[in-house]
């Protein structure tokens, strides 16, 4: 079962993904690219001073970023990428994010 929840994370992490039942470079197994179970943890140390900002901007960004890890994306240094390792931006995928998914799932390594 895949779960999303809150907990204490180490360092400056604001989200983490734990994948079980998978192996391989892109978190896929066999030629069909099956994905298995994933758990996402959101750090409870997040500031709730502006609950509206957290609910509309920060939380969706963190969740999309962590799902990106689950499907096999790494961190990106492109400013528009939801896969940037720091900062909270839009939860909208930019061209580099889409290109990464296309490379992983439409042109997989042999």
N, C-alpha and C positions, 0 to 999 in steps of 0.2 A: 504494500500500500504506500502510495506517495503522500507525504505530509508536509505542511507548511506550518511553522510555529515560531515562537520566540524563545530566546535563551541568551546566556552570557557567552560572548565570543571573545577570543584573545586579541590583544593588540588593538589596531584601529579598524578591524574588520566590522562592517555593518551588515554583512550577510554571508552565508556560507551554504555550499551545496554538498551533500553527501550522496554518493551514488553507490548502489549495491546491485550485485548480479550482472555487472557489465565488465568487459575487459576490452583492451585494444585502444589504439591511439585516439579514436573519436568517440569513445564510450558507446560503441555499437558492437553487437555480436553477430556473427555469421553474415552471409551475403545479403540477407534481407534488412540488415541494419536495425534489428529490434532494440528498442530501449526498454530498460527494466524499471527499477524503483529509484526514486530520488526523494530526498528530504531536504527542505530548505529551512534554514534557521535565520531569523531576523534578530539582530542584536537588541536586547531590551534596554540598552543604555541610550537609545535614540531619544532625542529631545522631543517632548510632546508639548512644548510651549505653543507651537502653532499646529494644532491637530489637523486643520484644513490643509496646510502645506504638506504635512506628512502623508495624509490619506490620498491627496490628489497627485502629488509629485514624487516624493521620496520613496514611499512604499512600492508604487508600480515600477519605478526605475530599478530598485533593488531586486524585485521579483523577476523582472525581465532579464536583468543581468545574470542572476543565478540560474535561470532556465537556459540562458545562453551557454553557461558552463556545462549544464547537464547534456545538452545536445552536441557538445564538443567544441565550442568556441573558446578561445583563449582571450587574454587581455589584449587590448588594442591601444595604441597611442594616438589614434585619430580622434580629434576633439568632439565630433558629432556621435561617435560610437557609444552605444549603450554598454559596451564591453570595456570602457575605460576603467582602470583599476582604482581610481579615486574620484571623488566628487559625485554629486547627484545631478543629473540632467533629465532630459526627456526620456520617457520609456519608449519612444518611437525609434524603430530601427532606421539606421541610415544606410547608404549604399554599401559601405564596407561591411556592415553586419550581414546584409542580404547576400553579398558576394561570398562571405565566409560560409554561410549555410548552403549556398549553391555548390560551392567547391566540395563541401563535406558530403552532400547527399545526392548531387546530380552527377558529379565526376569523382567518385570515391577512388582511393588508391586501390590497386589490385591486391 
